């Protein structure tokens, strides 16, 4: 395969954004590592350089009035689109990429569609979850009722579409009658963990403090574990932070639950490397990067019984998939905390399962799709 010039568009790219941004960065860096030239056009903030090279990827950030690294409002998404058109067209004119890789149909897909119409450069669209109708209904149902007429052309024009899980692919098929290629999120497998027992056991949660991530359920479940030795680190920020802080205080867990706030990838990995269990009570997920990263750190995963987690967690093998109630999560955590041999077995299984999510294999799958899109345009 000849090296490609790939222009990646994403409204968030580390340190801005959550799991979708980290997944995008992993793909870009793996593609660059295998010889492709990768540029990223994304959102900037005052404290970040306009241009930088990160692990072989040239990152261009344009101001878009975003206020927080962890959260992007609908008006801020609109501002990203408005502020990105000219920089992206200028980038295309100067660099002449072979193909565009757009992460998130909403909002990034709108930018990819427009610049493709204006320049003829083909684009491949990758859906993560919240950018597909039904993915995060508690947050996006009203939005999709408004933008649905505008999203259909985005999906129709894409030279190819991919999805990070079978669940996301089914949602896309139902909404847009496109059958995405399923390419799970990958992770670097440069080092393998040593499964070490921690005393007390360490629990970690990673994600936005939002309704979708359901952090209050976790606090209510942890409150019933006072008689068991454990400590929990919650990594993330968001609209429910004040409510989470109040719930921690009301439950008397101030000494046992630490809110770490929004951390960069290196800090997240550092906390995971000293943990035993990933707690993930989300109401919905696509292919959560935090869960895949937890596999690589050899963590048992305790999560809800939801479609987006079934690719990552095998119940009673490398974790537990539970009903989304505090009682179910309390019982599940109690089982692992009081049976260290079970916890060790599940952690070992997670470490072995991580081998199925090698980012280099993921990048090969993307490179093949991107190359076909670029060739179709030339033909």
Helices and strands as residue ranges (DSSP letters): E 5-9, H 19-33, E 37-44, E 51-54, E 57-63, H 74-95, E 99-103, H 108-119, E 123-127, H 137-157, E 160-163, H 166-176, E 181-182, E 201-206, H 215-223, E 230-235, H 241-250, E 257-261, H 265-272, E 277-280, H 289-296, E 300-304, G 307-309, E 319-322, H 326-338, H 340-353, G 354-357, H 359-378
